[in-house]
Amino acid sequence: MEADYKNYRSIDEIYDELQSKYNVPHFDALTLAVQIQRNEILISGLNIFQRDERPASLEAIAIALGYK
């Protein structure tokens, strides 16, 4: 199974967005950017896509273990 990293925004992109839109301090923007990226990764791993033929990562693990 091939990982698709282009679905995640980089920490730099999120940081720049926070700085430009909300003008938060550097440390807070970096902390929030890391948390936002982590949440986006978790959300994409937990989602089950109805439009996609490929299962989400947790769903793929369950299928490989024999759960249906």
C-alpha positions in Angstrom: 0.0 0.0 0.0 1.4 3.3 -1.0 1.3 6.3 1.4 -0.3 9.5 0.0 1.4 12.4 1.8 0.1 15.1 -0.5 -3.2 15.1 1.5 -1.5 16.7 4.5 -0.6 20.4 4.7 3.0 21.0 5.9 3.7 22.6 9.2 5.2 25.6 7.3 2.0 26.1 5.4 -0.2 25.9 8.5 2.2 28.2 10.4 2.2 30.8 7.6 -1.6 30.7 7.5 -1.9 31.3 11.2 0.6 34.1 11.1 -1.1 35.9 8.2 -4.7 35.4 9.3 -4.5 35.6 13.1 -1.1 37.2 13.9 -0.4 34.9 16.8 3.0 34.8 18.5 5.6 32.5 16.8 5.7 29.8 19.5 1.9 29.6 19.7 1.6 29.5 15.9 4.2 26.7 15.7 2.5 24.7 18.5 -0.9 25.1 16.8 0.5 24.1 13.4 1.9 20.9 14.8 -1.4 20.1 16.5 -3.4 20.9 13.4 -1.2 18.7 11.2 -1.4 15.8 13.7 -5.2 16.1 13.8 -5.4 16.1 10.0 -3.3 12.9 9.8 -5.5 11.3 12.5 -8.7 12.3 10.7 -7.5 11.0 7.4 -6.5 7.7 9.0 -9.8 7.2 10.8 -12.1 8.2 7.9 -13.7 5.6 5.8 -14.1 7.1 2.3 -17.2 6.2 0.5 -16.1 7.6 -2.8 -12.8 6.0 -2.9 -12.0 2.4 -3.8 -9.1 2.3 -1.4 -9.9 1.7 2.3 -8.6 4.1 5.0 -5.5 2.9 6.8 -7.3 1.6 9.9 -9.9 -0.1 7.7 -7.1 -1.7 5.7 -5.5 -3.0 8.8 -8.9 -4.5 10.0 -9.4 -6.1 6.6 -5.8 -7.6 6.7 -6.6 -9.0 10.1 -9.7 -10.7 8.8 -12.4 -8.4 10.2 -15.3 -7.3 8.0 
